[in-house]
Amino acid sequence: MLEALTRLGETASTLGDLMVSIPMTPYGNGKDLRRRVVALRRARTQKEMEQRTWRAFQNLAYRLEREGFITSAGRGRARHLEITKEGKHFGALLRIRARTAPPRPSYVANPSNELTIISFDIPERERWKRRWLRSTLRHLDFTMLQQSLWVGTATLPREFLEDLRRYHLLPHVHIFAVSKAGSLHEPR
């Protein structure tokens, strides 16, 4: 959506021009990508693939117009599209969100003999940071004991700790290393 609004903001365009200028990429997670690749492999002819892409762009244009982000005139590939004031505003918001989005969890954790316990209490107004932290801990092979209590046997990467500092999460996150487990068991 951001790409379409950006392209339309640069110049008023037709739907056909917009379709050619934006590469179709799926939104969301890896499942969406796999689903799209499987669907494209099933396409029997080049024409069928072009029709699918055209329908995707028609759907995008419909959603943008329904939300009031663009106006259109005409029909088919010659349909003239123009971004509205609301569309420019929404595009600016999406650009800000993209710049401040947390990094994808791509840290590499080193195995450790110590048990590491991470507890956090992040305010509700910063729930995206909670989601990022949970996703990252899952990626580092930590196990959730409770929503905000995680345990694992990995040394936390320096980049992860720097990101905690950068997102002002250190006051909300507590990290414990346990050398003698006592009644604690290995995470499942």
C-alpha positions as CSV (number, residue, x, y, z in Angstrom):
1,M,0.0,0.0,0.0
2,L,2.8,2.4,0.9
3,E,4.5,1.7,-2.4
4,A,1.3,2.4,-4.4
5,L,0.6,5.6,-2.5
6,T,4.2,6.7,-3.0
7,R,4.1,6.1,-6.7
8,L,0.8,7.9,-7.1
9,G,2.0,10.8,-5.0
10,E,4.9,11.3,-7.4
11,T,2.7,11.5,-10.4
12,A,-1.0,10.9,-11.2
13,S,-1.0,7.6,-13.1
14,T,-3.2,5.0,-14.8
15,L,-3.8,1.7,-13.1
16,G,-1.8,0.0,-15.9
17,D,1.2,2.3,-15.3
18,L,1.0,1.6,-11.6
19,M,0.9,-2.1,-12.1
20,V,4.1,-2.0,-14.2
21,S,5.9,0.2,-11.7
22,I,5.3,-1.8,-8.5
23,P,6.7,-5.3,-8.1
24,M,4.1,-7.4,-6.4
25,T,5.3,-8.6,-3.0
26,P,3.2,-10.3,-0.4
27,Y,2.5,-8.6,2.9
28,G,2.9,-10.5,6.1
29,N,5.0,-13.5,7.0
30,G,6.8,-16.3,5.2
31,K,3.6,-18.4,4.8
32,D,2.2,-15.7,2.5
33,L,5.3,-15.9,0.4
34,R,5.2,-19.7,0.1
35,R,1.5,-19.6,-0.7
36,R,2.1,-17.0,-3.4
37,V,5.0,-19.0,-4.9
38,V,2.9,-22.2,-5.0
39,A,0.0,-20.3,-6.6
40,L,2.3,-18.9,-9.3
41,R,3.8,-22.3,-10.0
42,R,0.3,-23.6,-10.6
43,A,-0.4,-20.9,-13.1
44,R,-0.6,-22.8,-16.4
45,T,0.0,-19.9,-18.8
46,Q,1.6,-16.5,-18.9
47,K,-1.8,-15.0,-19.6
48,E,-3.2,-16.5,-16.4
49,M,-0.3,-15.1,-14.4
50,E,-1.0,-11.6,-16.0
51,Q,-4.7,-11.9,-15.1
52,R,-3.8,-12.7,-11.5
53,T,-1.5,-9.8,-11.2
54,W,-4.1,-7.5,-12.8
55,R,-6.7,-8.7,-10.4
56,A,-4.4,-8.0,-7.5
57,F,-3.8,-4.5,-8.7
58,Q,-7.5,-3.9,-9.2
59,N,-8.1,-5.1,-5.6
60,L,-5.4,-2.8,-4.3
61,A,-6.9,0.2,-6.2
62,Y,-10.3,-0.7,-5.0
63,R,-9.1,-0.8,-1.3
64,L,-7.2,2.5,-1.7
65,E,-10.3,4.2,-3.3
66,R,-12.7,2.7,-0.7
67,E,-10.5,4.1,2.1
68,G,-10.5,7.5,0.4
69,F,-6.7,7.5,-0.3
70,I,-7.1,7.8,-4.1
71,T,-9.7,8.8,-6.7
72,S,-10.2,7.2,-10.0
73,A,-11.8,8.0,-13.3
74,G,-12.3,5.7,-16.3
75,R,-12.2,2.0,-16.7
76,G,-9.7,-0.8,-17.1
77,R,-6.0,-0.3,-17.6
78,A,-6.6,3.3,-18.8
79,R,-8.3,4.2,-15.5
80,H,-6.8,7.4,-14.2
81,L,-5.7,7.4,-10.6
82,E,-4.9,10.3,-8.3
83,I,-3.8,10.4,-4.7
84,T,-6.0,12.4,-2.3
85,K,-5.0,14.6,0.6
86,E,-5.9,11.7,3.0
87,G,-3.8,9.4,0.9
88,K,-0.8,11.7,1.1
89,H,-1.2,11.9,4.9
90,F,-1.6,8.1,5.3
91,G,1.5,7.5,3.1
92,A,3.5,9.8,5.3
93,L,2.3,7.8,8.4
94,L,3.3,4.6,6.7
95,R,6.7,6.0,5.9
96,I,7.2,7.0,9.5
97,R,6.1,3.6,10.7
98,A,8.4,1.9,8.3
99,R,11.4,3.9,9.6
100,T,10.6,3.2,13.2
101,A,9.7,-0.4,12.8
102,P,11.7,-2.8,14.9
103,P,14.3,-5.0,13.2
104,R,13.4,-8.5,12.2
105,P,14.8,-11.0,14.7
106,S,17.9,-12.1,12.9
107,Y,20.2,-12.4,15.9
108,V,22.5,-15.4,16.3
109,A,22.6,-16.8,19.8
110,N,25.5,-18.9,21.2
111,P,24.6,-21.9,23.3
112,S,25.3,-21.7,27.0
113,N,25.5,-24.0,29.9
114,E,23.7,-21.4,32.1
115,L,20.0,-21.0,32.2
116,T,18.9,-17.5,31.2
117,I,15.6,-16.1,32.5
118,I,14.1,-13.0,31.0
119,S,11.2,-11.2,32.6
120,F,9.6,-8.0,31.3
121,D,6.8,-5.6,32.0
122,I,6.4,-3.3,29.0
123,P,3.6,-0.7,29.2
124,E,0.5,-1.4,27.0
125,R,1.0,1.8,25.0
126,E,4.2,0.2,23.7
127,R,2.7,-3.2,22.8
128,W,4.6,-3.3,19.5
129,K,7.8,-3.5,21.5
130,R,6.3,-6.5,23.5
131,R,5.5,-8.3,20.2
132,W,9.0,-7.6,18.9
133,L,10.6,-8.9,22.1
134,R,8.5,-12.1,22.2
135,S,9.2,-12.7,18.5
136,T,12.9,-12.2,19.1
137,L,13.0,-14.5,22.1
138,R,11.2,-17.2,20.2
139,H,13.8,-16.8,17.4
140,L,16.5,-17.2,20.0
141,D,14.9,-20.5,21.1
142,F,13.7,-19.3,24.4
143,T,10.6,-20.9,25.9
144,M,7.6,-19.0,27.2
145,L,6.7,-19.9,30.8
146,Q,4.2,-17.0,31.0
147,Q,3.5,-14.1,28.6
148,S,6.3,-12.0,30.0
149,L,8.6,-14.7,31.5
150,W,10.9,-16.6,29.2
151,V,13.7,-19.1,29.8
152,G,16.4,-20.4,27.5
153,T,20.0,-21.7,27.4
154,A,21.5,-19.2,25.1
155,T,23.9,-16.3,25.5
156,L,22.1,-13.2,24.4
157,P,23.8,-11.5,21.4
158,R,25.3,-8.0,21.9
159,E,23.1,-6.6,19.0
160,F,20.0,-7.7,20.9
161,L,21.1,-6.0,24.1
162,E,21.9,-2.8,22.0
163,D,18.4,-2.9,20.5
164,L,16.9,-3.2,24.0
165,R,18.8,0.0,24.9
166,R,17.9,1.7,21.6
167,Y,14.2,1.0,22.2
168,H,14.4,2.2,25.8
169,L,13.4,-1.2,27.1
170,L,16.2,-1.8,29.6
171,P,14.1,-0.4,32.5
172,H,11.3,-2.8,31.6
173,V,13.4,-6.0,31.0
174,H,15.2,-8.1,33.7
175,I,17.7,-10.7,32.6
176,F,18.9,-13.4,35.0
177,A,21.6,-16.0,34.5
178,V,21.2,-19.2,36.6
179,S,24.3,-21.3,37.1
180,K,22.7,-23.8,39.6
181,A,19.1,-24.6,38.6
182,G,17.8,-26.1,41.8
183,S,14.2,-26.8,41.2
184,L,14.2,-25.3,37.7
185,H,14.3,-27.7,34.8
186,E,15.5,-27.4,31.3
187,P,13.0,-25.7,29.0
188,R,11.0,-28.1,26.9
